Amino acid sequence: MKKYTVIVVLAPGIFILSGCGGASSTQSSSTPVSTQPTTSSTEQPVPVSSGAQITGSDIPDTQAFVTYVSSQGKYQLEVPEGWAQSASATDVNFVSNLDGLQVALTSAATQPTASSVRTNQAVTLQQTGRAVQDIKVQDVQLNGGPAVLISYTSNSEPNAVTGKQVRLENNLYLFYKNGKLATLILSAPVGADNRDQWLRIANSFKWV
């Protein structure tokens, strides 16, 4: 079976995950399976209370969205208007306070599935991430087609001034088409109520 590499950008860090490829509302085509809540060997989880004390972490219901189109990456999706943007080639990153939205493109030989991701990427994510826990992997059906959803918690990057971190919730989506793999990551402090907005963003992703 051929190998593919998934690059997951968690600004300013980068995870490289490698393994075998095999909405209206999100429909799961398989039962989510949690891995054991192990953590990376170099870092311990930040207490959730330190993240819950951060204000302004929810995406407001009144938040306006605009369509971002990557002419080089041949994809588009809706993003919150006014968020700070940085892009490099086919990849893009949007940030507002502790909320993050990132897309990275890589090559893949075959379509990833929840089974292949659960066997390979989830383990690497735990080993290389910032105190990654609570990993769940499932196949989902979005407006743009099938995708794999990996949800997990992790520590944020340390603050450049204070060195402090907060505990984050993350939804990572894998989209595949014709040898291209798009990784979309949505992040916010644990306890932020962004489910509807995250689902809107994920459902808006499509290849163009």
C-alpha positions in Angstrom: 0.0 0.0 0.0 1.4 3.4 -0.9 2.3 6.0 1.6 1.2 9.6 1.9 2.3 12.5 4.1 -0.1 14.9 5.8 1.4 18.2 6.9 -0.7 19.8 9.7 0.2 23.4 10.4 -0.4 24.5 14.0 1.1 28.0 13.8 3.9 28.5 14.5 4.5 24.7 14.9 4.1 22.0 12.3 3.1 18.4 12.7 4.0 15.9 10.0 1.7 12.9 10.0 2.4 10.0 7.7 0.4 6.9 7.1 -1.4 4.7 4.6 -4.3 6.0 2.6 -6.7 3.4 2.1 -23.7 21.1 6.5 -26.3 21.2 6.7 -25.3 18.7 9.3 -22.3 16.4 9.5 -23.2 12.8 9.0 -20.9 10.1 10.4 -20.5 7.0 8.3 -18.7 5.2 11.1 -18.8 5.1 14.9 -16.2 7.5 16.4 -13.4 5.6 18.2 -11.3 7.3 20.9 -7.6 6.5 21.3 -6.2 6.2 24.8 -5.7 9.6 26.4 -2.0 9.5 26.3 0.1 12.7 26.0 3.3 13.7 24.3 6.4 12.8 26.4 7.7 16.4 26.5 4.7 18.3 27.7 1.8 18.0 30.2 -1.8 19.2 29.6 -2.5 22.8 30.7 -5.4 22.8 33.2 -8.7 23.6 31.4 -9.5 26.4 33.9 -6.6 28.5 32.5 -8.2 28.4 29.1 -11.7 28.9 30.4 -10.7 32.2 31.9 -9.9 33.7 28.5 -12.7 35.9 27.2 -13.5 36.6 23.6 -12.8 33.0 22.4 -16.3 32.2 21.0 -17.0 33.2 17.4 -20.0 35.6 17.7 -23.2 34.5 16.1 -23.1 37.9 14.3 -19.7 37.2 12.8 -19.6 37.9 9.1 -18.0 35.4 6.8 -16.2 35.9 3.4 -15.1 33.4 0.8 -11.3 32.8 0.6 -10.1 31.3 -2.7 -6.7 29.8 -3.2 -6.0 30.1 -6.9 -2.8 28.1 -6.5 -4.3 25.4 -4.3 -7.6 25.2 -6.3 -9.8 25.3 -3.2 -12.1 27.7 -1.4 -13.9 28.1 1.9 -15.7 30.6 4.1 -13.6 32.3 6.7 -14.5 34.8 9.5 -14.2 38.4 8.2 -11.6 40.5 9.9 -9.3 37.7 11.1 -5.6 38.2 10.6 -4.4 36.3 7.6 -1.0 34.9 6.5 -0.5 32.8 3.4 2.4 30.9 1.8 1.9 29.2 -1.6 -1.1 26.9 -1.2 -1.3 27.2 2.6 -3.2 29.8 4.6 -3.6 30.7 8.3 -6.3 32.9 10.0 -6.1 34.0 13.6 -8.2 36.0 16.0 -7.1 36.0 19.6 -6.9 32.3 20.5 -9.1 31.2 17.7 -7.3 29.7 14.7 -8.2 28.4 11.2 -5.5 26.8 9.0 -5.4 25.0 5.6 -2.4 23.1 4.3 -2.0 21.1 1.1 0.1 18.0 0.5 0.1 15.1 -1.9 -1.5 11.8 -1.3 -1.7 8.6 -3.2 -5.1 7.5 -2.1 -8.2 8.8 -0.1 -7.6 8.6 3.6 -10.2 6.9 5.7 -11.0 6.9 9.4 -9.5 3.4 9.7 -6.2 4.4 8.1 -6.0 7.7 10.0 -6.8 6.0 13.3 -4.1 3.4 12.8 -1.3 5.8 11.7 -1.9 9.6 12.1 -3.5 9.5 15.5 -0.5 7.8 17.0 1.9 10.3 15.4 -0.3 13.2 16.5 -0.1 12.1 20.1 3.7 11.6 19.9 4.5 15.0 18.2 1.7 17.3 19.5 1.6 19.5 22.5 0.0 17.2 25.1 -2.5 15.8 22.7 -5.4 14.0 24.3 -9.0 12.9 23.7 -8.5 11.9 20.0 -11.6 10.8 18.1 -11.6 9.9 14.4 -14.5 9.4 12.1 -15.6 9.5 8.5 -18.0 12.4 7.8 -20.0 13.6 4.9 -19.9 17.3 4.2 -21.4 19.6 1.5 -18.1 19.3 -0.4 -18.0 15.5 -0.2 -16.5 12.9 2.1 -13.9 13.8 4.7 -12.1 12.4 7.8 -12.6 14.4 11.0 -10.0 14.1 13.8 -11.1 15.9 17.0 -8.7 16.3 19.9 -7.5 18.6 22.7 -4.0 20.1 23.0 -1.9 22.9 24.5 -1.5 26.1 22.7 1.8 27.5 21.6 3.4 29.3 24.5 2.8 33.1 24.6 5.8 34.8 23.2 6.0 37.2 26.2 4.6 35.3 29.2 5.2 31.7 28.1 1.7 30.8 29.3 -0.4 28.3 27.4 -4.1 27.5 27.3 -5.9 24.2 26.6 -7.4 24.0 23.1 -10.1 22.1 21.3 -9.3 21.2 17.7 -11.2 19.8 14.7 -9.0 18.6 11.9 -10.6 17.7 8.6 -8.9 15.8 5.7 -10.2 16.5 2.2 -8.9 14.5 -0.8 -9.2 14.9 -4.6 -7.0 13.7 -7.4 -3.8 13.2 -5.5 -4.2 16.3 -3.3 -4.9 16.3 0.4 -6.2 19.4 2.2 -5.9 19.6 5.9 -8.3 22.1 7.6 -7.7 22.8 11.3 -10.1 24.8 13.5 -8.9 25.6 17.1 -10.3 27.5 20.1 -9.9 27.3 23.9 -11.7 24.4 25.6 -15.3 25.5 26.4 -15.7 27.9 23.5 -19.1 27.5 21.8 -18.0 27.5 18.2 -19.7 24.3 17.0 -22.1 25.9 14.5 -19.5 28.2 13.1 -16.9 25.4 12.7 -19.5 23.3 10.9 -20.3 26.1 8.6 -16.6 26.6 7.7 -16.0 22.8 7.2 -19.1 22.5 5.0 -18.0 25.5 2.9 -14.8 23.8 1.8 -14.7 22.7 -1.8 -12.2 22.1 -4.6 -12.4 24.5 -7.5 
